[in-house]
């Protein structure tokens, strides 16, 4: 897994869904970030049935590009696994289309992972800066039943000094440290680890799949590290800004699935019922206080979809339960034994 003395190989996987001009800008930022210290083997764009033409006209981008076109939106986790399948590289970078790499965005974290003393680091994230140049809080702590409950009832908003959110806002993110989880916007992972865990869990359509992966990696003895001093740009929000109701639905559904997979049955069920009966009231009250009619509408839309999706959620609960933690297999992929 550690290859000191020779150039490491890297594959970059980007999942696209109607990201517009952001996708090409992301891909065009890759060549300036490529150094002689590593080999960029493949750049794979997995397009989840976009309708805006964003995955077209990419042939002039000077990267070893492969475009996979899905006839339907398969979700983020499944598309990531598609892009990783068949990789022979030592490292995989899952990169959102609303990111842009900077000069050292690739070489520095790859060099860090290749040092012998960092052989137990399985996942690395770097500083992500927003449009104002501020460093985003991407290093997070795992949710617990208690912290999820606090988020649901909104106490982290009302009393942030007493009830800190999982995003670790008390830490300025200007120093390197081990964390529980880094965002999937820039998610650098060792391929042998990715394949050992069976890739991202495809039972998450979107949201929480990166948290889930880091949780399973930690259980398997690997660490996740936030690397300061190296940056990439990340717009944030992405295409989800245009579909707030759907974004809320998928976020809440994934949270429920995560709870049933990683918490006990009673704690997960408490989160389920609080999500269904308490969170809608909290969200609407917060939106009214801010005078946001759009957020009120998104809340009703997302919660309505969640209620309508309850039969499928209840069916999935059995598959997500702590006693049934199997992962989606990539055994058909070449090179699954790692390097």
ZARO-162714 format. One line per 8 residues: their letters; for each residue x, y, z of C-alpha. Coordinates in Angstrom, 2 decimals. Each point is the difference from the previous one (the first is absolute). Example, Ala and Ser with C-alpha at 12.3 -4.5 7.8 and 13.67 -1.06 7.14 Angstrom:
% residues 2
as> 12.30/-4.50/7.80 | 1.37/3.44/-0.66
//
This chain:
% residues 339
xxxxxxxx> 0.00/0.00/0.00 | 2.96/2.32/0.59 | 2.21/0.55/-3.03 | 2.91/2.18/1.10 | 2.63/0.18/-2.71 | -2.32/-0.09/-3.01 | -2.78/2.13/-1.39 | -3.45/-0.73/1.33
xxxxxxxx> -2.85/-0.41/-2.47 | -3.20/1.97/0.41 | -3.48/-0.33/-1.46 | -2.47/2.89/0.33 | -3.73/-0.74/0.00 | -2.59/2.76/-0.41 | -3.73/-0.62/0.19 | -1.98/2.46/-2.09
xxxxxxxx> -3.66/0.92/0.09 | -0.96/3.19/-1.82 | 2.98/1.92/1.34 | 0.18/2.31/-3.01 | 3.29/1.72/-0.77 | 1.39/-0.99/3.40 | 0.91/-3.48/-1.24 | 2.26/1.21/-2.80
xxxxxxxx> 1.59/2.62/2.27 | 0.74/-2.77/2.51 | 1.60/-2.22/-2.64 | 2.02/2.89/-1.42 | 1.46/0.61/3.45 | 1.54/-3.48/0.09 | 2.95/0.39/-2.45 | 1.58/2.98/1.82
xxxxxxxx> -0.14/-2.05/3.21 | 1.82/-2.98/-1.53 | 3.65/-0.37/0.94 | 2.76/-2.42/-0.89 | -0.23/-1.47/3.50 | -3.03/-2.14/-0.88 | -1.75/-1.52/-3.00 | -3.55/0.96/-0.90
xxxxxxxx> -1.28/-3.28/-1.43 | -3.65/0.82/-0.67 | -2.61/2.68/0.41 | -3.47/-1.51/0.01 | -3.17/2.06/-0.26 | -3.12/-1.96/0.88 | -2.99/1.92/-1.32 | -3.25/-0.80/1.80
xxxxxxxx> -2.40/0.70/-2.86 | 0.64/3.75/-0.19 | -2.29/1.99/-2.27 | 2.02/3.22/-0.20 | 2.76/-1.26/-2.33 | 2.65/0.51/2.68 | 1.69/-3.33/-0.82 | 0.32/0.88/-3.68
xxxxxxxx> 2.87/1.77/-1.77 | 2.65/-1.14/2.46 | 2.36/-1.51/-2.57 | 2.24/3.07/-0.08 | 0.89/-0.27/3.71 | 3.60/-1.37/0.07 | -0.54/-2.85/2.47 | -0.30/-3.80/-0.51
xxxxxxxx> -3.79/0.29/0.05 | -2.69/-2.67/0.01 | -3.67/1.00/0.08 | -2.56/-2.52/1.25 | -3.59/0.94/-0.82 | -2.80/-1.44/2.10 | -3.49/-0.13/-1.47 | -1.42/0.84/3.43
xxxxxxxx> 1.21/1.71/3.16 | 1.52/-2.87/1.95 | 0.98/2.13/2.97 | 3.36/1.25/1.20 | 1.35/-3.11/1.71 | -0.84/-2.37/-2.86 | 1.52/2.41/-2.54 | 3.20/0.29/2.05
xxxxxxxx> 0.30/-3.78/0.04 | -0.53/-0.06/-3.77 | 2.84/2.43/-0.52 | 2.35/-1.88/2.31 | -0.71/-3.41/-1.52 | 2.99/-1.36/-1.86 | 2.49/2.44/1.52 | 3.63/-1.08/0.28
xxxxxxxx> 1.13/3.17/1.77 | 1.22/0.05/3.58 | -2.23/2.97/0.89 | -3.47/1.16/-0.98 | -1.17/3.60/0.20 | -3.74/0.62/0.02 | -0.37/3.60/-1.10 | -3.20/2.03/-0.24
xxxxxxxx> -0.61/1.90/-3.26 | -0.42/3.26/1.96 | 3.64/-0.15/1.12 | 3.11/1.41/-1.68 | 3.44/-1.30/0.81 | 2.90/2.31/0.80 | 3.71/-0.50/-0.62 | 0.77/-2.34/2.92
xxxxxxxx> -3.46/-1.57/0.42 | 1.17/-3.42/-1.21 | 3.76/-0.31/0.48 | 0.11/0.94/3.68 | -2.69/-2.38/1.35 | 1.29/-2.85/-2.20 | 3.54/0.52/1.29 | -1.36/0.02/3.54
xxxxxxxx> -1.81/-3.30/-0.49 | 3.09/-1.64/-1.48 | 2.15/0.59/3.08 | 0.61/-3.13/2.00 | -1.06/1.64/3.27 | -3.42/0.78/-1.51 | -0.73/-3.53/-1.17 | -3.06/-0.25/2.26
xxxxxxxx> -1.62/3.10/-1.51 | -2.70/-1.27/-2.31 | -1.93/3.18/-0.86 | 1.29/3.56/-0.44 | -1.80/3.31/-0.43 | 1.57/3.41/-0.58 | -0.95/3.61/0.67 | -2.94/1.05/-2.14
xxxxxxxx> -0.48/3.72/-0.53 | -3.26/1.64/-1.02 | -0.74/2.92/-2.30 | 0.99/2.49/2.70 | 3.31/-1.74/0.61 | -1.09/-1.38/3.38 | 1.01/-3.49/1.10 | -3.02/-2.31/0.20
xxxxxxxx> -0.52/-2.16/3.08 | 0.28/-3.40/-1.66 | 1.68/-2.01/2.74 | -2.82/-1.44/2.07 | -0.75/-2.26/2.93 | -2.22/-3.04/-0.33 | -3.58/0.58/0.98 | -1.30/-1.76/3.06
xxxxxxxx> -3.67/-0.53/0.87 | 0.26/2.98/2.36 | 1.61/2.39/-2.52 | -2.49/-1.00/-2.68 | -2.85/0.72/2.36 | 1.47/3.43/0.76 | 0.23/0.73/-3.71 | -3.58/-1.12/-0.58
xxxxxxxx> -1.41/2.30/2.68 | 2.27/2.86/-1.09 | 1.90/0.59/3.25 | 3.29/0.28/-1.90 | -1.47/3.09/-1.68 | -1.55/1.55/3.10 | 2.90/-0.66/2.38 | 3.10/-0.67/-2.15
xxxxxxxx> 2.39/0.58/2.89 | -1.67/-2.73/2.06 | -0.96/-2.45/-2.72 | 2.72/-0.20/-2.63 | -0.94/-1.45/-3.40 | 1.84/-2.90/-1.58 | 1.88/2.43/-2.30 | 2.41/0.90/2.84
xxxxxxxx> -0.43/3.76/-0.41 | 2.03/0.54/3.17 | 3.10/-1.07/-1.94 | 1.34/2.48/-2.60 | 1.06/-2.78/-2.41 | 3.42/1.62/-0.41 | 1.93/-2.93/1.47 | 0.41/-3.60/-1.06
xxxxxxxx> -1.76/-2.51/2.23 | -1.70/-3.36/0.05 | -3.78/0.26/-0.34 | -2.89/-2.41/-0.17 | -1.13/1.04/-3.45 | 0.77/2.37/-2.87 | -2.44/1.15/-2.65 | -0.44/-1.98/-3.20
xxxxxxxx> 0.66/3.12/-2.10 | 3.74/-0.85/0.12 | 0.26/-3.56/1.25 | 3.42/-1.60/-0.51 | 0.05/-3.69/0.93 | 2.35/-2.93/-0.42 | -1.41/-2.39/-2.59 | 0.74/-3.17/2.03
xxxxxxxx> -2.04/1.46/2.86 | -2.79/1.04/-2.37 | -0.20/-3.50/-1.40 | 0.36/-1.69/3.39 | -3.12/1.86/1.17 | -1.82/-0.74/-3.25 | -0.04/3.63/-1.12 | -2.61/2.49/1.13
xxxxxxxx> -3.20/-1.51/1.31 | -2.45/0.30/-2.90 | -2.98/-0.19/2.32 | 0.57/3.73/0.54 | -1.26/1.83/-3.09 | 1.79/3.18/1.06 | 1.24/1.45/3.33 | 1.61/-1.88/2.90
xxxxxxxx> 1.76/-2.49/-2.30 | 3.36/1.69/0.70 | -0.67/0.11/3.76 | -0.98/-3.65/-0.12 | 3.18/-0.91/-1.89 | 2.22/1.78/2.55 | -1.86/-1.69/2.85 | 0.60/-3.43/-1.52
xxxxxxxx> 3.63/0.90/-0.76 | 0.56/1.00/3.63 | -1.57/-3.23/1.20 | 2.45/-1.85/-2.27 | 2.98/1.80/1.59 | 0.58/2.84/-2.50 | 0.14/3.71/0.75 | -1.40/3.02/-1.82
xxxxxxxx> 2.13/3.13/-0.13 | -0.68/3.65/-0.74 | 3.10/1.47/-1.65 | 0.47/3.74/0.46 | 2.32/2.14/-2.11 | -1.28/-1.30/-3.34 | -3.19/1.30/-1.59 | -2.65/-0.41/-2.66
xxxxxxxx> -2.98/2.19/-0.84 | -3.47/-1.34/0.78 | -3.12/1.94/-0.86 | -2.24/-2.09/2.24 | -3.69/-0.72/-0.36 | 0.52/-1.24/-3.54 | -3.04/-0.94/-2.06 | -1.90/-0.69/3.21
xxxxxxxx> -0.63/3.74/0.33 | -2.55/-0.31/-2.80 | -1.89/-2.90/1.56 | -0.21/0.81/3.70 | -3.01/-2.24/0.71 | 1.69/-3.01/-1.58 | 3.24/0.81/1.79 | -1.81/0.07/3.34
xxxxxxxx> -1.79/-3.28/-0.72 | 3.20/-1.86/-0.93 | 1.87/1.49/2.96 | -2.64/-1.05/2.51 | -0.41/-3.44/-1.53 | 3.76/-0.61/0.03 | 0.20/1.17/3.60 | -2.64/-2.55/0.99
xxxxxxxx> 1.83/-2.75/-1.88 | 3.29/1.00/1.66 | -1.63/-0.12/3.42 | -1.36/-3.51/-0.53 | 3.34/-1.18/-1.32 | 2.27/1.46/2.68 | -2.19/0.50/3.12 | -2.13/-2.31/2.05
xxxxxxxx> -3.58/-0.67/-1.04 | -1.55/2.12/2.75 | 2.23/3.02/-0.68 | -0.57/-0.24/-3.74 | -3.77/-0.29/0.44 | 0.01/3.05/2.27 | 1.82/1.92/-2.75 | -2.53/-1.24/-2.57
xxxxxxxx> -3.00/1.20/1.99 | 1.62/3.31/0.94 | 0.81/0.60/-3.64 | -3.60/-0.69/-1.02 | -1.83/1.91/2.73 | 2.34/2.60/1.55 | 2.37/1.11/-2.74 | -2.72/1.28/-2.37
xxxxxxxx> -1.25/2.36/2.72 | 3.53/1.19/0.81 | 0.89/0.59/-3.64 | -3.20/1.90/-0.80 | 0.37/2.15/3.12 | 3.60/0.81/-0.93 | -0.99/0.86/-3.58 | -2.86/2.23/1.22
xxxxxxxx> 2.37/1.81/2.36 | 2.32/0.68/-2.91 | -2.85/0.94/-2.32 | 0.99/-2.66/-2.53 | -3.04/-1.18/-1.93 | 2.23/-2.09/-2.23 | 1.31/-1.98/2.98 | -3.52/-0.52/1.31
xxxxxxxx> -1.03/-1.45/-3.35 | 3.14/-2.16/-0.18 | -0.69/-1.30/3.51 | -3.55/-1.04/-0.81 | 1.14/-1.55/-3.29 | 2.86/-1.95/1.56 | -2.00/-1.22/3.00 | -2.92/-1.01/-2.23
xxxxxxxx> 2.36/-2.13/-2.11 | 1.41/-1.52/3.18 | -3.46/-1.01/1.22 | -0.90/-1.40/-3.41 | 3.24/-1.96/-0.02 | -0.55/-1.61/3.39 | -0.93/-3.45/-1.38 | 3.31/-0.18/-1.86
xxxxxxxx> 1.86/1.37/3.02 | -1.51/-2.67/2.26 | 1.04/-2.67/-2.52 | 3.52/1.39/-0.02 | 0.25/0.14/3.78 | 0.48/-3.75/0.11 | 2.90/0.29/-2.47 | 1.56/2.91/1.88
xxxxxxxx> -0.25/-1.57/3.43 | 3.17/-0.54/2.09 | -0.34/-3.76/-0.43 | 0.12/0.31/-3.79 | 2.98/2.21/-0.89 | 1.01/-1.60/-3.29 | 1.32/2.33/-2.70 | -0.53/0.23/-3.76
xxxxxxxx> 2.64/-2.25/-1.57 | 2.46/1.05/-2.70 | 1.32/-3.53/-0.47 | -0.54/0.21/-3.73 | 2.46/2.87/-0.27 | 3.52/-0.80/-1.19 | 2.79/0.64/2.49 | -2.08/-0.52/3.11
xxx> 2.91/-1.50/1.89 | 1.71/3.40/0.24 | 3.65/0.80/-0.41
//
